[in-house]
Amino acid sequence: RLEGLRGSSAAVVLGAAAQTSSDFFLVVGDDEEEAAYFYNDLRQLLGEYTVLFLPSSYRRAVKYGHRDTAGEILRTDVLSRLSGRAAGAEAGEALFVVTFPAALAERVAPRVSLSARSLSLKVGESHDVIELTHRLEELGFRRKDYVYEPGEYALRGSILDIFSYASEYPYRIDFFGDEVESVHSFEVQTQLSRSVVEGAQIVPNVEGDASSEQLVPITDYFSQEPVVVAHDLQFVCDRVQQIFDEGFADQALAEQAATSEMELSEVYARFAASRLLVSGKELQSQLARGMYWQWSKATDQTKAAGGEIVPTVVFHTQPQPLFHKQFEQVLAAFRSLIADGQRIYVLADSEKQQERLRDILGELSQVEGGAPGASLFTPVHLTLHEGFADAEVAAAFYTDHQIFDRFHKYNLRSDHARNAKMSLTLKEIRQFEPGDYVVHVDHGVGQFVGLMRIPGSDGAMQEVIKIKYQNNDAIFVSIHALHKVSKYKGKEGTPPRLSHLGTGAWERLKERTKKKLKDIARDLILLYSRRRAEKGYAFSPDSFLQQELEASFAYEDTPDQLRVTRQVKADMEQPRPMDRLVCGDVGFGKTEIAVRAAFK
């Protein structure tokens, strides 16, 4: 038993244990939120490769039966890693899987099925590309012009793009004949390479497509007995049993029958709790074979439920105090800790926050006297959910978001690669109506006809938009080149004249426009050179009050807000007239910048 672990100290202790261990740790939170915060803390300390998050594959409660694609993807990633570990990969390395009861309650596809349905592609190996695409089709992958979601692949000449369910980013495999010459991961939105990798593990959606298999508990994937870390393992098993007993609601089963071709009796059979869910008793028998570390914040639990004495390690950590943005209290607390011989570390993702705290404490120290506030703490560029102090190691680890009273939300593995897709472009397409006037940067003003599919150069169908010009001439623009197309904006009620393809009129119009723009630019340069020569009012640099005001905002500044605020302040401190326009969409934080400038 581990007692007295307050704040995020439990994650720090486990992270330290992993440095000299090759164990497999199964960390179980009481619910999804606790597990997600614990996962975030461990990931900050150990990195993404060592720490995995196992979510539920259902939105809301399991009983409602609403599948969650993002959850399925993360679960497939975990299963793939555990399967590889069971096959001998990652030997001698620690691995953490952080989860919660609802996720443990779900059965999964057998490991042998996952292995049989996975593909491994490494540099230097030989694969027949056509046979490989046939295998991808058998595994449920869909061929596209470009990949944007897991379960898609694209073949263009000697380049094969595949988006595996076990990868955050898709892979780009370049063949020289039948030999894999290189493998890269790449960004979905830009389709540009991110990094070179040695190989690609291609895994289909085993979580969402296991209807005909005999499912197993996730413990079947454990190649070694896990070190189970939880507040109360009995509570976890009881919660899993409760989910099993509830099963799937009648409403969920009726919805399944309505959206599929199955009879209601078949739906009931397929969604039987005994087939899809693990009972608490079964889970308990599986986990009881390994080591169990029970941890708690309290220090008065010296006996187990049965009354037997349990080996106990007692820590003497204290939670980070609540300062409520009272920086005089922060300064006093820091000085008290230093007087007790403790080192202070302030944890923050943002270097700006570190600088802000240094400036505030520095000015307070000058007012009150004593040790310089700017040298009271050591900045650490990572963050935990909750700070803590430990007198035994003579150190305090405080988080900036608790000092500044900011909301801190856990962040699961980035899913932007999948979510980016072509969302903005597709949104723009939906805004177009047949007959709308559009402008193509190379061909001029035309009329939007619609979205359609036509055969590409390789015979595969591709999505394009059709734009009509004078004399019923038309061009077809790939949806991946829509950055060249925009909606026509002109005088309302006056239709524009359609451009004539092949005449050069559009190019001549662009040249005339460029000349006018150059004339305007020349006038602006003259105007701003005169303004620059004039004297204006120079505002003073940021004061303690300015820093305190900015620390009072509830949310962390975005990178763009930080950049624009710096630019606005730099303008204000220059001894010349200021002329700056701050643009941003509704709700993107313009007012916060304006408040900072007004206060200054």
N, C-alpha and C positions, 0 to 999 in steps of 0.2 A: 504494500500500500504506500502511496505517495501522498503525504498530507501537507497542508499549508501552502499550496500552490495557487497564489492569488494573481489577478491580472492575467497576462499572457505567459506567466512563468512556466506553466505546464508544457507549452510548446517549446520553450527554450530548453527545458530539461530533456525532453524527448529528442530535440535536435542535437544536443550534446551527446546523448546516448548513441545516436546513429553514427557519430564520427568514428567510433571504434567497434562497430557492430555490423554484421551481415544479416541481421534478423529481418523478418518480415513483420511489420507492425500494422495491426488493424485497429485504427482509432475510431471509436463509435461515439458520436455525440447523441444527446438526448433527442434532438430534433435537427431539421435541416439547417436552421440558422446557426446553431451552435457549431455544427460540423463544418459549415462553410467558413466561419470565422477562424476555427482551428486550422482548417486547410490553408487559409490565407497566411496565417502566422507561420506555419511550417514551410510553406512555399517561399516566403520571404527569407527564411533562414537557410533552407537547404536547396532551393531551386526547383523548377518545374519537373525535372526529370526524376527526382527522387520521391516526389510527393504527388499522388493521384487522388482525384475526388470521384467517388462513386455516388451519383445521384439516383433518384428514382426515375423510371422511364414514364412516369405518369404525372400530369399536372394535377394540382390539388391533391385530394386523397386518392389512394389506390382504388377504392371501391367505385369511384365514378368512371373509371376505365378510359379516361381521356389521355391518349399517348402524347408524349412530349419529344419532339424530334431532337432537340438539343440534348435532352437527357439520354436518349438512345445513343447519340454519338459519343458522349462522354463515357457511357457504360461500355460501349464497344472498345473504346480506347483502353479502358482498364482491363477488360477481358483479354485483349491482345497482349498487353504487357505481362499479365499473369501467366498467360499461356506460354509466352517466350521464356519467362523465368522458369516455368516447370520443365521446359525443354533444355535447360542448362544455360540460357543466356543470363547475363548480369550476376553470375556466381560471385559470391564474396562481397556483394554490395547490399546496403540496407535499402529497403523500400517501404514507403508508407502508403496505405490506402485509408482515406478518411471518408466516413460514411455515417449513416443514421438508420434507425430501425426500418422505416418504410422502404429504403433501398435494399436492405438485407432480406426483406420479406419476399422479394421477387426471385423466382427461378430464372435460370439462364440457359442458353443453348450449351450442349455438352462441349467439353474442350476438344474432343476428337472431331466434332463437327466444325468447330472454328478453324482448327488446323487444316482440315480437308478443304475448306472454302477460302483459305487465305493464299495469297501469292507473294512470293519474295523475289524482287528484282534487284540485282546488284551489278555494279560496274564490272565489266569484263565478261559477264555471263552471256550466253547465246540463247535467244528466244525468237521463234518465228512470229513476226508481228501480227500476221493475219490470224494465226492460231490463238495468239494472246487476246486479240479482240473478241474472238469467238468465246473464249473462256470467260472474259469479262461479261459478255452478254448472258452466259449461263449463270453467272453469279448475281445477276440482277442489275448490272450497271447499264446505263442508258447512253447511247452515243449522241453527242451534241457537237455543234460547231466550236464552241468554247465551253470549258467547264466552269460552273459557278457554285455547284452544290455537291455534297457527298453523294456518291452513287452515280456520278457522271464521268464519261471519258470522251476524249477527242483525238482523232488521228489526222495529222496534216503532214503528208510526206513521210519523213523519217522521224517525226516528233510525235510522241504519244503522251498526252496529258491525262492523268487519272486522279480523281478525288476520292481517297480512301475514307471509310468511316472511322478509321483509327488515327487520323492525322488532322491537325489543325489547319494545315495548308495543303493544297493539291501538289502533286508531283509532276515534273516535266522530264520524261525519259527520252534521251536523244540516242537513236540507233545509228550505227555504221554497218549497213547490211543487216545481219541478224544479231550483231554484238551490241550490248548496252555500252555506249561510249561515255555518257555522263547522266547524272541524275541531279536535278535541282528541285527545291521547293519554290513556289512562286505565289505572288499576290493575285487574288481573284480580281480585284477591281482594275488593276493596271495590266494584268497578265505578264508582268515583268518578274524575272527571277529574284528570289530572296537570298538563297544560300545553296552552296553545293553540299550534297549528302552522299554517303557511300552507297546507299540503296534505299529501296522503297518497300514497305510492308503494306500490301493491298488487302484490305479487309472489307467485305460487304456488310450489309445491315443485318447482322445476326440477331440483334435485339428485336427488331420490328418484324422479322420474318422467321418465326420459329413455330409456325402453326402445326407442322406435322411431326415435330420431334418430341422425344421424351426429355423434358427439361430437368435440370439438376440444380441443387443449391449452389451458390457462388463458392462455397467452401470447397467444392470439387476442383476448383482451379488452384487451390493453395498447394504449392509444392513442398512447403515446410509448415510445421505448426506455427501459427501466428502468435505474436505477443499481442494479446487483446488489451487495449487501453480504453477504459470507460469509467464513468462515475459509478455506475451500478449495472453490472451485466445482467442481473436478474430483471431489472426494469426493462432493459433492452429486449430480452427474450419475451417478457410479458407483453410488451407493445407489439412485437412481431406476431405473437399468438392472437392478440386482439384483431390485428389486420387480417390474419388468416380466418378467424371466426366470422368477421364481417363479410368476407368474400366480396363479390361484385354486386352492386345494387341492381334491382330489377330494371330500373330506368336505364342503366348503362347497357344491360343485355338487350333491352328492347331497341336502343339506339343502334347497337351493332347489327341486329337483325334487319333494321330498316335501311341501313347503309350498305348491306351486303346481300348476296344471293342465298345466304344460308337460312335454313329453317330455324325457328326459335329453339327447338330441341337440340339442334346441332350447335347453336351458339352457347346454350347452357352447358353442353358437354365440353366445348372448347374452352370456355371461361370458368370451368370448375376450379374452385380454390385449391383443391388438392393437386391440380395439374400446373397451375401458374404460380402458386404461392408456397412459401415454406412455413411450416408451423413453428411456433416458439420452442416446442420441445425438441424438434429435430435440430434446430439451430443451436440450442443449448448443448445437446449431445456432441455436436460437431466442434463447438468452440471450447468445450470443457477439457479437451485433450491437451491444449496448449497452455502457455503461461498467461496469467491474468494480472495486469497492473491496474489496480483501482486507485483513482486519484480524486482528491477533494481539496477544496479551499480551506475547510476547517481543519483543526489539529486535535480534535478530541475523540476521534473514532479509532480506538485501539483494538477493537475486536470485530471479528466478522459476525455475520448474522447468526451462525451456529454457536457463537461464544468462544471459538478457538482463537488462540493468539496468532496474529498474522505478522510476518516480518514487515516492519514499517520504517520508512524513511521520512523524517519530519523536516520540512523546510520552514524557514522563518521569514517568508516574504510578506511585504505589506503592499496593498494596492496603491496606485497613484492617487494622491488627494484630488479633490474637486476644487479647482481654483476659481471657476466661474469668471474667467478673464480678469480677475483681480491681480494685476501684475505685481503690485506691492507684496501680495501674499506669495507669489511665485518667487520673487527675489528673496524674501525672508526664508522660505522653505529651502531654497538652494543654498543659502549661506549656512543654514542650520545643518544641512547634510554635509557640507564641506567641513564645518566645525567638528562634526562627528567622524571625520576622516573618510567620507564616502566620495567616490567619483560619480559625476552626473553625466549621463548620456541622453541626449534628446534625439528621438527617432522621428524622421520625417522624410517623405518621398520628395518633397519640394525644397530645393536649396533656398528659394525665396523665403519660405517660412522660417528656416534657420536664421537667415539674415534679419528678418523682421524681429524675431525674439531677441537676438543679440542687440539690435538697436534699441529696443524698448528697455531691456535690462541695463544696457549701458547708460542711457539717459537717466534712468531711475537712480542708478548708482552715483552718478555725478551730483544729483540733487540731494541724495541722502548721505553721501560719503561712504567710505568703506571700499571693499575690493571691487575692481572694475567688473561690471555686470557682463561685459562681452566675453570675459574669459572664464565664466563660471561653469560652462558645460562643454562637452565634446559632441559635435554633430555626428550623427550616424544616418547615412542615406538609405534607410529602409524603414518600414513602419510595421508596428504590431497593433492588434486591436485594443489592448489595454496595457498601460504601463505598470511597473512595479518596482519595488526597492528590496534589496536583500542585504541586511547588515553583515551577514556572514562572509560575503564576498566584497563587502565595502563598496557597493555600487548601486546606483539608482538608474533605471531605464524608463524615462518618461516619454510619452508620445505627444507630438505637437498638437494633434487634433483634440486631445483632452485638455491641454493647456489653453488652447484658443477656443475651447468649447464648440468644436465643429463636429458635424455628423460624420461618422466613419462607417462606410458600407463595404461589406465583403465584395470581392470581385473574383468570380470563378474564371477558369481558363478563358482567355480571350476568344470570342467567337466571331470577331469582326471579319475574319477571312471568309466565313460562310455568309454572314449577314450583309456584307457590302454588295455582293453580286452586281446587278445593274439597277439598283433600286431607283436612283435619281433619274436615270435615263428612261427606264420603263414608266416612271411617273410622268415624265414629259410626253412620252408617246400617248399615254392615256388622255392627256390634256388636248391632244390634237383631234379635230373632227374632220371627216372628209370634206374637202372644199376650203379648209383653212389655208391661209397664205403662210408659207414658210420661206426661209432663206438658207440656201446652201452656200457655204463660203467660197466654193469653186465655181458654181454654176448660176448663182443668183436667185431671184424671186420666182417661186413656183407654187403650185397648189398641192397640198397633201391629199393623196388618194386613199391610202390605207396601208395596213400591215399585211404582208402575205409571205408565202413560202415558195421559193423557186429552186431549181437544181443548181448546185454550185459547180465549180470547175472539176471537182472529183466525183460528181454525180450525186453527192449527198445533198439533201434538202437543207436550205438555210433560210433564216428569217431576214426579211428586208422590208424597208418602207418604199413605196412608190411615190415619186414627185412628178407632177405634170407641168410642162412648160408650153410656150407658144407653139402653135401648129400641132398640138397634141403630142409633141415630143415628150419623152419621159426618161427618168433615170431611176435606178434601183440602188438604195443605200443600205448597206449592212447595218444591223442594229448595233454592231460594235464600232461603227464609225459615226454614231449620232452626235458626237461632239462637234461635227461640222454643220449640223442643222440646228436652226433656232426658229422660234415663232416670229413672224413678221410683226414689227411694231411701227406703225405709222399713224397718220392722221385718221382719227376714227370716222367711219362712214365713207371714206374715200378708198376704193379698192386700188391696189397698186397694179402697175403694168407688169405682166409676166415677162421674164427674161427669154431671150431667143438663144437656144443652144447653138454653139458653133460659130457665132458671129463675132465674138470678141467684145461685144457691147458691155458685158458685165465687167470684164477686165478693165476697159476704158473708164467705166463708172468708178471702179475701185481706185484707179490711179488718180482721177479728179478728186475723189474723197480724201485720199492720202495727202494730196497737195493742200487741200483746205485745212486738214488737220495739222500739217506742218506750219501753215500760216498762224493758226490759233496757238500752237505750241510756242512759236516765236514771240507772239504777243505776251503769252503768259510768262515766258522767261524774262522779258523786259520788265513786266509788272513786278514779278517777285524779286528781281535784282534791286529794283527801287525800294521795295518793302524791306529787304534785308539791310539796306543802308540806313533805314530810319531807326530811331531809338524807341524802344518800348519799355514796358515795366517788367523787371526780373523778379519773380517770386523767390522766396527763400527755400533752401533745401528742406526735405521732410523733417519734421520735429517729432518729439516723443508723442505728442497728441495725435499727429497724423498716423503714426504707427499704431497707436492704440485704437483709433477709429477703424483702420483697415483690418485690425485683428478681430474686430467685433462682428464682421460678416460671418454668417453661419456656415457658408460653404467655401471650399477651396477655390481660388481663382483658376480659370482655365488657362492654358498656355497663351491663347490669343489675348485674353484679358490682361495677363501679366505684361505681354509685349506692348499692347496699346497703352496701358497705364504708364509704362516707362516712357513711351514716346510723348505722351501728353505732358507728363511732368518735365521732361527734358525741354519741350517747347516753352513751358511756363517759366522755367528758370533761365532762359536765354533773354538778353536785354534787347529784344526786337519784337515787333508785332507778331502775334500768334495767329495762325490760320490753319486749322486742322478739322477735318470732318471725320467723325466716328460713325461708321456704318455697321449695322448688324441686324439680324432678323429679330422678330418679336421674342422676348424671353431669353435672349442670348447674353444679357448682362451689360447693356450699354449704360443703364442707370447707375449701376455700381461704379462704373468708371467716372460718370458725371459727378456722383457724390464725392468721390475722392478728389476730383479736380476742384469742385466748389469749396470743399473744406480747406484745401490747400490755399 
